[in-house]
């Protein structure tokens, strides 16, 4: 492999058939936890159910087509990490902006 070029940057030959892998293998290849995979699969608006294949139907066994899953991952909108709303971001766009602490001088404790 060339330095500075990873496997996902290379153009793929679309005439080759897609490779189907298990959920464990897909998670290893793409650096996901099984929990994250199943969370993405359970999101009805995410579209992952249209990408994966259940084999045989009705058993719950899932196979993931590597190229289609990779394309789906690239096309989906990115979510911000928790706690990084625009109000909490500093000028640099990174976390670490100035936040008011709830126990500051004007904080009133609940009674």
N, CA, C and O atoms as a DFTB+ gen file, in Angstrom:
444 C
 N C O
     1  1       0.846      -1.179       0.000
     2  2       0.000       0.000       0.000
     3  2       0.892       1.242       0.000
     4  3       1.961       1.242       0.609
     5  1       0.460       2.273      -0.667
     6  2       1.221       3.503      -0.758
     7  2       1.158       4.276       0.546
     8  3       0.130       4.265       1.222
     9  1       2.252       4.954       0.913
    10  2       2.205       5.771       2.128
    11  2       1.219       6.919       1.960
    12  3       1.168       7.553       0.906
    13  1       0.445       7.180       2.991
    14  2      -0.514       8.280       2.957
    15  2      -1.830       7.944       2.282
    16  3      -2.740       8.773       2.249
    17  1      -1.943       6.731       1.740
    18  2      -3.178       6.315       1.079
    19  2      -3.694       5.094       1.819
    20  3      -3.011       4.074       1.913
    21  1      -4.902       5.209       2.339
    22  2      -5.449       4.033       3.005
    23  2      -6.380       3.308       2.047
    24  3      -6.666       3.792       0.952
    25  1      -6.845       2.154       2.469
    26  2      -7.641       1.293       1.599
    27  2      -8.935       1.963       1.135
    28  3      -9.395       1.716       0.020
    29  1      -9.523       2.810       1.987
    30  2     -10.792       3.433       1.624
    31  2     -10.624       4.556       0.613
    32  3     -11.610       4.983       0.012
    33  1      -9.390       5.055       0.403
    34  2      -9.161       6.143      -0.554
    35  2      -8.979       5.635      -1.979
    36  3      -9.084       6.409      -2.930
    37  1      -8.706       4.344      -2.133
    38  2      -8.479       3.810      -3.468
    39  2      -9.795       3.646      -4.215
    40  3     -10.796       3.252      -3.615
    41  1      -9.814       3.942      -5.514
    42  2     -11.043       3.692      -6.272
    43  2     -11.300       2.199      -6.348
    44  3     -10.369       1.400      -6.445
    45  1     -12.560       1.836      -6.304
    46  2     -12.927       0.422      -6.330
    47  2     -13.490       0.055      -7.695
    48  3     -14.141       0.864      -8.357
    49  1     -13.228      -1.166      -8.095
    50  2     -13.784      -1.696      -9.333
    51  2     -15.203      -2.168      -9.032
    52  3     -15.394      -3.133      -8.291
    53  1     -16.196      -1.495      -9.602
    54  2     -17.581      -1.829      -9.306
    55  2     -18.075      -3.049     -10.058
    56  3     -19.195      -3.502      -9.823
    57  1     -17.265      -3.593     -10.961
    58  2     -17.691      -4.780     -11.680
    59  2     -17.532      -6.042     -10.820
    60  3     -18.154      -7.065     -11.104
    61  1     -16.707      -5.972      -9.777
    62  2     -16.549      -7.105      -8.871
    63  2     -17.761      -7.203      -7.956
    64  3     -18.319      -6.178      -7.564
    65  1     -18.178      -8.417      -7.610
    66  2     -19.301      -8.556      -6.686
    67  2     -18.903      -8.092      -5.287
    68  3     -17.737      -8.173      -4.902
    69  1     -19.875      -7.613      -4.546
    70  2     -19.631      -7.142      -3.185
    71  2     -19.342      -8.330      -2.276
    72  3     -19.835      -9.433      -2.511
    73  1     -18.554      -8.107      -1.253
    74  2     -18.219      -9.136      -0.284
    75  2     -19.166      -8.992       0.901
    76  3     -19.352      -7.887       1.412
    77  1     -19.761     -10.088       1.339
    78  2     -20.676     -10.069       2.470
    79  2     -19.956     -10.608       3.701
    80  3     -19.334     -11.669       3.649
    81  1     -20.043      -9.872       4.807
    82  2     -19.375     -10.280       6.043
    83  2     -20.381     -10.279       7.187
    84  3     -21.480      -9.738       7.065
    85  1     -19.992     -10.887       8.287
    86  2     -20.841     -10.900       9.476
    87  2     -20.799      -9.530      10.153
    88  3     -19.992      -8.669       9.801
    89  1     -21.670      -9.351      11.114
    90  2     -21.684      -8.095      11.865
    91  2     -20.361      -7.908      12.600
    92  3     -19.818      -6.804      12.628
    93  1     -19.836      -8.990      13.200
    94  2     -18.549      -8.895      13.905
    95  2     -17.441      -8.413      12.976
    96  3     -16.662      -7.530      13.335
    97  1     -17.375      -8.995      11.782
    98  2     -16.335      -8.608      10.833
    99  2     -16.530      -7.168      10.358
   100  3     -15.555      -6.426      10.234
   101  1     -17.765      -6.767      10.094
   102  2     -18.028      -5.384       9.668
   103  2     -17.612      -4.408      10.759
   104  3     -17.018      -3.368      10.474
   105  1     -17.923      -4.742      12.004
   106  2     -17.537      -3.866      13.119
   107  2     -16.026      -3.750      13.236
   108  3     -15.500      -2.664      13.483
   109  1     -15.323      -4.872      13.059
   110  2     -13.854      -4.833      13.101
   111  2     -13.298      -3.980      11.962
   112  3     -12.417      -3.149      12.180
   113  1     -13.810      -4.185      10.751
   114  2     -13.296      -3.446       9.587
   115  2     -13.499      -1.944       9.701
   116  3     -12.637      -1.163       9.297
   117  1     -14.640      -1.540      10.253
   118  2     -14.975      -0.119      10.260
   119  2     -14.823       0.534      11.622
   120  3     -15.181       1.701      11.784
   121  1     -14.303      -0.186      12.603
   122  2     -14.029       0.401      13.909
   123  2     -15.278       0.764      14.688
   124  3     -15.308       1.792      15.364
   125  1     -16.308      -0.064      14.604
   126  2     -17.557       0.185      15.317
   127  2     -17.743      -0.852      16.406
   128  3     -17.224      -1.964      16.307
   129  1     -18.474      -0.497      17.432
   130  2     -18.868      -1.495      18.412
   131  2     -20.163      -2.140      17.917
   132  3     -20.881      -1.560      17.103
   133  1     -20.457      -3.354      18.417
   134  2     -21.720      -4.005      18.049
   135  2     -22.893      -3.158      18.515
   136  3     -23.916      -3.080      17.836
   137  1     -22.748      -2.530      19.661
   138  2     -23.819      -1.683      20.192
   139  2     -24.119      -0.540      19.221
   140  3     -25.281      -0.244      18.943
   141  1     -23.075       0.094      18.712
   142  2     -23.265       1.186      17.753
   143  2     -23.911       0.669      16.476
   144  3     -24.807       1.310      15.927
   145  1     -23.457      -0.499      15.997
   146  2     -24.036      -1.067      14.784
   147  2     -25.529      -1.307      14.970
   148  3     -26.331      -0.915      14.122
   149  1     -25.907      -1.945      16.068
   150  2     -27.319      -2.228      16.298
   151  2     -28.130      -0.958      16.532
   152  3     -29.312      -0.907      16.191
   153  1     -27.509       0.062      17.108
   154  2     -28.199       1.344      17.276
   155  2     -28.470       1.965      15.908
   156  3     -29.556       2.497      15.678
   157  1     -27.500       1.906      15.001
   158  2     -27.700       2.434      13.649
   159  2     -28.747       1.604      12.908
   160  3     -29.551       2.151      12.153
   161  1     -28.741       0.290      13.120
   162  2     -29.695      -0.588      12.457
   163  2     -31.118      -0.341      12.941
   164  3     -32.067      -0.463      12.165
   165  1     -31.274       0.004      14.210
   166  2     -32.616       0.211      14.760
   167  2     -33.202       1.588      14.440
   168  3     -34.385       1.827      14.683
   169  1     -32.392       2.488      13.901
   170  2     -32.883       3.827      13.548
   171  2     -33.683       3.734      12.247
   172  3     -33.107       3.489      11.187
   173  1     -35.015       3.930      12.316
   174  2     -35.829       3.767      11.109
   175  2     -35.509       4.782      10.013
   176  3     -35.714       4.496       8.834
   177  1     -35.016       5.947      10.379
   178  2     -34.719       6.967       9.369
   179  2     -33.296       6.839       8.828
   180  3     -32.922       7.567       7.909
   181  1     -32.502       5.929       9.382
   182  2     -31.109       5.799       8.980
   183  2     -30.884       5.111       7.652
   184  3     -29.937       5.444       6.939
   185  1     -31.729       4.161       7.304
   186  2     -31.606       3.486       6.025
   187  2     -30.684       2.280       6.010
   188  3     -30.460       1.694       4.951
   189  1     -30.141       1.893       7.166
   190  2     -29.238       0.742       7.185
   191  2     -29.968      -0.562       6.912
   192  3     -29.376      -1.502       6.381
   193  1     -31.235      -0.633       7.265
   194  2     -31.990      -1.867       7.010
   195  2     -32.090      -2.167       5.517
   196  3     -32.246      -3.327       5.134
   197  1     -32.006      -1.152       4.677
   198  2     -32.037      -1.361       3.225
   199  2     -30.683      -1.825       2.699
   200  3     -30.598      -2.311       1.570
   201  1     -29.632      -1.686       3.488
   202  2     -28.287      -2.055       3.047
   203  2     -27.956      -3.497       3.431
   204  3     -27.430      -4.250       2.612
   205  1     -28.260      -3.884       4.672
   206  2     -27.890      -5.223       5.140
   207  2     -28.858      -6.272       4.601
   208  3     -29.963      -5.956       4.160
   209  1     -28.418      -7.518       4.648
   210  2     -29.216      -8.634       4.142
   211  2     -29.428      -9.617       5.286
   212  3     -28.486      -9.965       5.999
   213  1     -30.658     -10.058       5.455
   214  2     -30.960     -11.092       6.457
   215  2     -30.963     -12.445       5.755
   216  3     -31.701     -12.646       4.790
   217  1     -30.126     -13.385       6.245
   218  2     -29.996     -14.682       5.605
   219  2     -30.201     -15.796       6.616
   220  3     -29.647     -15.691       7.711
   221  1     -30.932     -16.827       6.347
   222  2     -32.110     -16.782       5.503
   223  2     -33.154     -15.880       6.136
   224  3     -33.093     -15.580       7.329
   225  1     -34.094     -15.460       5.341
   226  2     -35.107     -14.516       5.814
   227  2     -35.786     -15.010       7.076
   228  3     -36.099     -16.193       7.213
   229  1     -36.006     -14.084       7.993
   230  2     -36.745     -14.394       9.201
   231  2     -35.922     -14.975      10.334
   232  3     -36.434     -15.112      11.445
   233  1     -34.648     -15.328      10.091
   234  2     -33.849     -15.933      11.158
   235  2     -33.147     -14.900      12.022
   236  3     -32.762     -15.197      13.152
   237  1     -32.978     -13.695      11.507
   238  2     -32.265     -12.677      12.259
   239  2     -30.781     -12.639      11.967
   240  3     -30.089     -11.737      12.438
   241  1     -30.260     -13.612      11.188
   242  2     -28.850     -13.588      10.820
   243  2     -28.639     -12.517       9.764
   244  3     -29.368     -12.451       8.774
   245  1     -27.642     -11.685       9.985
   246  2     -27.425     -10.537       9.095
   247  2     -26.060     -10.648       8.437
   248  3     -25.080     -11.016       9.083
   249  1     -26.001     -10.332       7.162
   250  2     -24.750     -10.213       6.421
   251  2     -24.665      -8.775       5.916
   252  3     -25.658      -8.183       5.493
   253  1     -23.459      -8.239       5.973
   254  2     -23.237      -6.836       5.612
   255  2     -22.412      -6.785       4.338
   256  3     -21.282      -7.272       4.320
   257  1     -22.958      -6.199       3.262
   258  2     -22.162      -6.015       2.044
   259  2     -21.168      -4.878       2.272
   260  3     -21.561      -3.739       2.521
   261  1     -19.895      -5.194       2.187
   262  2     -18.842      -4.256       2.596
   263  2     -18.896      -2.943       1.823
   264  3     -18.877      -1.875       2.435
   265  1     -18.962      -2.997       0.498
   266  2     -18.940      -1.750      -0.292
   267  2     -20.180      -0.900      -0.056
   268  3     -20.079       0.318       0.090
   269  1     -21.348      -1.533      -0.019
   270  2     -22.584      -0.764       0.200
   271  2     -22.608      -0.167       1.591
   272  3     -23.077       0.957       1.771
   273  1     -22.103      -0.907       2.594
   274  2     -22.066      -0.386       3.965
   275  2     -21.095       0.785       4.061
   276  3     -21.389       1.783       4.719
   277  1     -19.947       0.668       3.412
   278  2     -18.975       1.753       3.407
   279  2     -19.564       3.009       2.754
   280  3     -19.381       4.116       3.261
   281  1     -20.268       2.836       1.633
   282  2     -20.906       3.973       0.966
   283  2     -21.984       4.578       1.858
   284  3     -22.130       5.799       1.915
   285  1     -22.739       3.730       2.554
   286  2     -23.776       4.216       3.467
   287  2     -23.152       5.014       4.600
   288  3     -23.669       6.069       4.968
   289  1     -22.042       4.525       5.162
   290  2     -21.364       5.251       6.244
   291  2     -20.884       6.624       5.778
   292  3     -21.017       7.614       6.498
   293  1     -20.327       6.674       4.572
   294  2     -19.822       7.955       4.059
   295  2     -20.942       8.941       3.760
   296  3     -20.760      10.149       3.916
   297  1     -22.097       8.444       3.332
   298  2     -23.190       9.321       2.911
   299  2     -24.022       9.842       4.078
   300  3     -24.680      10.874       3.950
   301  1     -24.004       9.146       5.211
   302  2     -24.876       9.570       6.313
   303  2     -24.326      10.823       6.968
   304  3     -23.113      11.033       7.000
   305  1     -25.224      11.664       7.495
   306  2     -24.759      12.887       8.144
   307  2     -24.013      12.556       9.424
   308  3     -24.368      11.622      10.143
   309  1     -23.003      13.314       9.692
   310  2     -22.199      13.121      10.902
   311  2     -22.896      13.736      12.096
   312  3     -23.460      14.827      12.011
   313  1     -22.852      13.029      13.202
   314  2     -23.401      13.573      14.446
   315  2     -22.264      14.171      15.250
   316  3     -21.130      13.694      15.203
   317  1     -22.580      15.213      15.982
   318  2     -21.578      15.792      16.864
   319  2     -21.437      14.922      18.106
   320  3     -22.409      14.313      18.554
   321  1     -20.239      14.862      18.660
   322  2     -20.098      14.162      19.929
   323  2     -20.962      14.829      21.002
   324  3     -21.263      16.020      20.917
   325  1     -21.347      14.070      21.984
   326  2     -22.184      14.614      23.049
   327  2     -21.528      15.808      23.710
   328  3     -20.314      15.839      23.915
   329  1     -22.351      16.789      24.038
   330  2     -21.837      17.967      24.743
   331  2     -21.159      18.975      23.846
   332  3     -20.470      19.865      24.346
   333  1     -21.327      18.871      22.530
   334  2     -20.665      19.808      21.627
   335  2     -21.675      20.566      20.789
   336  3     -21.520      20.677      19.573
   337  1     -22.697      21.081      21.424
   338  2     -23.656      21.906      20.700
   339  2     -22.964      23.201      20.299
   340  3     -21.931      23.540      20.876
   341  1     -23.499      23.935      19.331
   342  2     -22.850      25.173      18.898
   343  2     -22.628      26.161      20.044
   344  3     -21.680      26.946      20.008
   345  1     -23.492      26.127      21.058
   346  2     -23.335      27.058      22.176
   347  2     -22.120      26.722      23.034
   348  3     -21.543      27.607      23.665
   349  1     -21.726      25.448      23.061
   350  2     -20.612      25.059      23.917
   351  2     -19.280      25.067      23.198
   352  3     -18.240      24.878      23.829
   353  1     -19.286      25.283      21.878
   354  2     -18.041      25.304      21.129
   355  2     -17.376      26.668      21.237
   356  3     -18.041      27.703      21.229
   357  1     -16.067      26.649      21.338
   358  2     -15.319      27.900      21.371
   359  2     -15.167      28.453      19.963
   360  3     -15.735      27.911      19.014
   361  1     -14.403      29.530      19.825
   362  2     -14.203      30.142      18.512
   363  2     -13.479      29.211      17.551
   364  3     -13.658      29.307      16.337
   365  1     -12.665      28.314      18.088
   366  2     -11.907      27.413      17.229
   367  2     -12.779      26.307      16.657
   368  3     -12.347      25.579      15.764
   369  1     -14.030      26.169      17.172
   370  2     -14.892      25.101      16.712
   371  2     -14.700      23.825      17.496
   372  3     -15.351      22.816      17.226
   373  1     -13.813      23.868      18.460
   374  2     -13.560      22.706      19.287
   375  2     -14.176      22.933      20.660
   376  3     -14.505      24.061      21.029
   377  1     -14.326      21.869      21.396
   378  2     -14.875      22.036      22.737
   379  2     -13.906      22.844      23.579
   380  3     -12.723      22.939      23.255
   381  1     -14.386      23.404      24.617
   382  2     -13.531      24.208      25.484
   383  2     -13.964      25.653      25.512
   384  3     -13.261      26.504      26.056
   385  1     -15.130      25.944      24.922
   386  2     -15.654      27.295      24.997
   387  2     -16.030      27.619      26.433
   388  3     -16.053      26.738      27.292
   389  1     -16.318      28.849      26.680
   390  2     -16.660      29.274      28.036
   391  2     -18.096      28.874      28.341
   392  3     -19.021      29.259      27.625
   393  1     -18.274      28.117      29.386
   394  2     -19.585      27.688      29.823
   395  2     -19.834      28.223      31.221
   396  3     -18.918      28.296      32.040
   397  1     -21.053      28.591      31.483
   398  2     -21.367      29.022      32.835
   399  2     -21.672      27.794      33.661
   400  3     -22.447      26.931      33.248
   401  1     -21.079      27.719      34.796
   402  2     -21.278      26.579      35.676
   403  2     -22.566      26.778      36.461
   404  3     -22.834      27.894      36.908
   405  1     -23.374      25.739      36.646
   406  2     -24.657      25.906      37.337
   407  2     -24.518      26.311      38.794
   408  3     -25.503      26.716      39.411
   409  1     -23.328      26.214      39.357
   410  2     -23.168      26.639      40.753
   411  2     -22.428      27.977      40.837
   412  3     -21.782      28.282      41.839
   413  1     -22.533      28.759      39.775
   414  2     -21.891      30.070      39.749
   415  2     -22.537      31.036      40.738
   416  3     -23.419      30.637      41.498
   417  1     -22.113      32.303      40.741
   418  2     -22.576      33.252      41.739
   419  2     -24.089      33.523      41.680
   420  3     -24.683      33.895      42.692
   421  1     -24.710      33.343      40.522
   422  2     -26.146      33.624      40.412
   423  2     -26.997      32.371      40.525
   424  3     -28.216      32.430      40.364
   425  1     -26.372      31.253      40.797
   426  2     -27.102      29.989      40.873
   427  2     -27.910      29.920      42.163
   428  3     -27.421      30.235      43.248
   429  1     -29.160      29.498      42.009
   430  2     -30.010      29.317      43.182
   431  2     -30.274      27.836      43.336
   432  3     -30.822      27.192      42.442
   433  1     -29.885      27.312      44.459
   434  2     -30.072      25.886      44.710
   435  2     -31.528      25.576      44.876
   436  3     -32.268      26.371      45.457
   437  1     -31.973      24.410      44.368
   438  2     -33.380      24.033      44.568
   439  2     -33.658      23.793      46.042
   440  3     -32.809      23.295      46.781
   441  1     -34.859      24.155      46.450
   442  2     -35.222      24.026      47.855
   443  2     -36.011      22.772      48.086
   444  3     -36.407      22.491      49.217
